[in-house]
């Protein structure tokens, strides 16, 4: 039986992703800053996290994959962290 998606998302966001990409607050500050330049309007880190969740939702609508659910849970956790 596979691991629960919430457990997997927690492990990923606490370990591997943090090691690979650094602190999520810094990462989403950077994403928001770059998107703000691209879209020529202020984008917040919270909006960036929501947009990443939206991306995973559209992918799930196209093809049902467990990974999409894990990533949605992971981005929800990151969204909560960056808003603390």
C-alpha positions, 0 to 999 in steps of 0.5 A: 500500500502506498504512503498517504499523500499528506504524509508524503507531502509533509516529508517532501516539504520538510526534507527533499524539496527544502534541501534541493530548493532552500527555504520556501519563504525565500523561494516564494518571495523570489517567484512572486518578485519575478511574476510581478515583473512579468505580469507588471503588477504586484504578485504576493508569495501567497498568490504564487502558492495559490497559482501553483495549486491551480496548475496542479488542479488543471493537470489533474483535470487532464490526467489523474495522477497521484503526484498531483494530489501530493503536490497540491497538499505540499503547496498548501503546506508551503502556502501556510508556512509562507503566511506565518 
